[in-house]
Amino acid sequence: MTVHDALAHLLQAFDPEDAHRAAVVGLKLGLGPRADADDPPLATTLAGLSLPNPVGLAAGFDKNAEAHRALLAAGFGFVECGTVTPLPQPGNPRPRLFRLSEDRAVINRMGFNNLGLEQFAENLARRGPGVVGANVGANKASPDRIGDYVTGLKRLWSLADYFTVNVSSPNTPGLRALQTGEALAELLGRVGEARAVLAGRKPVFLKVAPDLDETEIAAIADAVAASGLDGVVVSNTTLSRPQTLRSRWRGEAGGLSGAPLMDLSTRVLAQFHAAARGRFALIGAGGVASGADAYAKIRAGAAAVQLYSALAYDGPGLVSRIRRDLAARLNADGFTTVASAVGAT
């Protein structure tokens, strides 16, 4: 265990939101670990982006793009900042973040708390090398939520390497309705119109919930392919509650992430891979805490993976351990590249 991992374990004694803030501040101050992200056996591509390795940080940790440089320096192949909304908003009342230690899980009902688009852009403008994405959302009280996504895309277009349109948070009332039907078609259409007039081509992903049935998955896949979007992030947190949960916080409202999400999100990922039929890329998120988890996501169809909740339990040294184990598993099964293992169920 590294000193940084030990500090992460120490932070578990504190309120989870306070511990999270302390971790972000520590990273900003340069107190994070150092690990070279370049990993030739794991180098790969994601929707045209060259990644030094396929292990990324999911949105939610670096909401305001404050610590992306330190996170890339910790060995992540890419970092996704946000979710950011056009206007600052405080989010839902505290307590809104719950650590389910017995289950290696987290429940959150944060509500897109962030400092707003202008502060996010100012922070992102100070970025260094490495692949950084921007996860954009809509303000809770916005009269035009789809317009909020377009606003975020336009403002950050020159600052981020890729974008994720987050319509799957369960903590903004009505937001998940944008995943289906006419609302999704309008969203993808307006996003497509916006990017068509912006300089250069950058990948845009749609982030979806794991609480979807096969009919919904097929419809979303066809809509994404028809719109020209580059991929789907599978998945956000779940509203479901497995019977296996033991923590006293298991009944809290909000989205569940961490280990209990692994099987559900990977099953939905495989369904998206089948529905995509090679038309767009997939990022696998939800429950990744080991090289075995990352490998399972890749074989289910993910070109790259993301993690977040596991960091609260295992510390930032986890990313290097995942990379080592993933490389060993690929090699043991005869895969010479990450890409050759994608969808190899």
ZIRAQUI-V835433 format. One record per backbone hydrogen bond with DSSP energy under -0.5 kcal/mol. NH is the residue of the N-H (numbers start at 0). CO is the residue of the C=O. E is the energy in kcal/mol with one decimal. If there is no record, write none. Layout:
<<NH;CO;E> <NH;CO;E>>
This chain:
<<5;1;-2.2> <6;2;-2.0> <7;3;-1.8> <8;4;-2.0> <9;5;-2.1> <10;6;-2.1> <11;7;-0.6> <11;8;-1.0> <12;9;-1.8> <13;10;-1.9> <18;14;-2.9> <19;15;-2.1> <20;16;-2.2> <21;17;-2.3> <22;18;-2.1> <23;19;-2.2> <24;20;-2.5> <25;21;-2.5> <26;22;-2.1> <27;23;-2.3> <28;24;-1.8> <29;26;-1.7> <30;25;-2.6> <34;72;-3.0> <38;51;-1.1> <41;38;-2.7> <42;38;-0.9> <42;39;-0.7> <43;50;-2.1> <45;48;-2.2> <48;45;-2.4> <50;43;-3.0> <50;48;-0.7> <51;76;-0.5> <55;53;-0.8> <55;304;-2.9> <56;77;-2.0> <57;306;-2.4> <59;81;-2.6> <60;57;-0.9> <62;60;-1.0> <64;61;-1.3> <70;66;-2.2> <71;67;-2.3> <72;68;-1.9> <73;69;-0.8> <74;71;-1.6> <75;70;-1.3> <76;54;-3.0> <77;54;-0.7> <78;130;-2.1> <79;56;-1.8> <80;78;-0.6> <80;132;-2.9> <81;61;-1.9> <82;134;-0.6> <83;134;-2.3> <88;113;-1.9> <91;109;-2.6> <97;106;-2.9> <99;97;-0.7> <99;104;-2.4> <100;98;-1.2> <102;99;-1.2> <103;99;-0.6> <103;100;-1.1> <104;99;-1.9> <105;256;-1.9> <106;97;-2.3> <107;254;-2.1> <108;95;-2.9> <113;88;-2.0> <116;84;-0.8> <116;85;-1.3> <119;115;-2.0> <120;116;-2.7> <121;117;-2.2> <122;118;-2.2> <123;119;-2.7> <124;120;-1.9> <125;122;-1.3> <126;123;-1.7> <130;76;-0.5> <131;129;-0.6> <132;78;-2.9> <133;161;-2.2> <134;80;-3.0> <135;133;-0.7> <135;163;-2.6> <136;83;-2.7> <141;138;-1.4> <147;143;-1.3> <148;144;-1.3> <149;145;-1.7> <150;146;-2.4> <151;147;-2.3> <152;148;-2.4> <153;149;-2.5> <154;150;-2.4> <155;151;-1.9> <156;152;-0.8> <156;153;-0.5> <158;155;-1.9> <159;155;-1.7> <160;131;-3.3> <161;131;-0.8> <162;202;-2.2> <163;133;-2.4> <164;204;-3.1> <165;135;-2.3> <165;163;-0.8> <166;164;-0.9> <166;206;-1.2> <171;168;-0.6> <172;170;-0.5> <174;171;-2.4> <176;173;-1.0> <177;174;-2.2> <178;175;-1.8> <179;176;-1.1> <182;179;-0.6> <183;179;-1.4> <184;180;-2.0> <185;181;-2.6> <186;182;-2.4> <187;183;-3.0> <188;184;-2.1> <189;185;-2.6> <190;186;-2.5> <191;187;-2.4> <192;188;-2.2> <193;189;-2.0> <194;190;-2.4> <195;191;-1.5> <196;192;-0.7> <196;193;-1.0> <197;194;-1.0> <201;199;-0.5> <202;160;-0.6> <204;162;-3.2> <205;230;-1.8> <206;164;-2.5> <207;205;-0.6> <207;232;-2.2> <209;236;-0.5> <211;209;-1.5> <216;212;-2.4> <217;213;-2.4> <218;214;-2.0> <219;215;-2.6> <220;216;-2.7> <221;217;-2.1> <222;218;-2.2> <223;219;-2.8> <224;220;-2.4> <225;221;-2.5> <226;222;-1.7> <227;223;-1.1> <227;224;-0.5> <228;223;-1.2> <229;203;-2.1> <230;203;-1.0> <231;280;-1.9> <232;205;-2.7> <233;231;-0.6> <233;282;-2.9> <234;207;-0.6> <234;232;-0.5> <235;207;-2.3> <237;255;-2.0> <244;241;-1.6> <249;246;-1.6> <251;248;-2.1> <254;107;-2.8> <255;237;-2.9> <256;105;-2.9> <258;103;-2.4> <260;257;-2.1> <261;258;-1.5> <264;260;-2.7> <265;261;-2.1> <266;262;-2.2> <267;263;-2.3> <268;264;-2.2> <269;265;-2.2> <270;266;-1.7> <271;267;-2.3> <272;268;-2.5> <273;269;-2.1> <274;270;-2.2> <275;271;-2.6> <276;272;-1.4> <278;275;-1.8> <280;229;-2.5> <282;231;-2.2> <283;303;-2.7> <284;233;-2.6> <284;282;-0.6> <285;305;-0.6> <293;289;-2.2> <294;290;-2.6> <295;291;-2.2> <296;292;-2.1> <297;293;-2.2> <298;294;-2.6> <299;295;-1.3> <300;296;-0.5> <300;297;-1.3> <301;296;-2.3> <302;281;-2.8> <303;281;-0.9> <304;53;-2.9> <305;283;-2.3> <306;55;-1.8> <310;307;-1.8> <311;307;-0.5> <311;308;-1.4> <312;309;-1.1> <313;309;-2.7> <314;310;-2.0> <317;314;-1.7> <318;315;-1.1> <320;316;-1.5> <321;317;-2.7> <322;318;-2.0> <323;319;-2.2> <324;320;-2.2> <325;321;-2.8> <326;322;-2.4> <327;323;-1.9> <328;324;-2.2> <329;325;-2.5> <330;326;-2.3> <331;327;-2.4> <332;328;-1.6> <333;330;-1.5> <334;329;-2.6> <335;333;-0.6> <340;337;-1.7> <341;337;-0.7> <341;338;-0.8> <342;297;-2.4> <343;340;-2.1> <344;342;-2.0>>
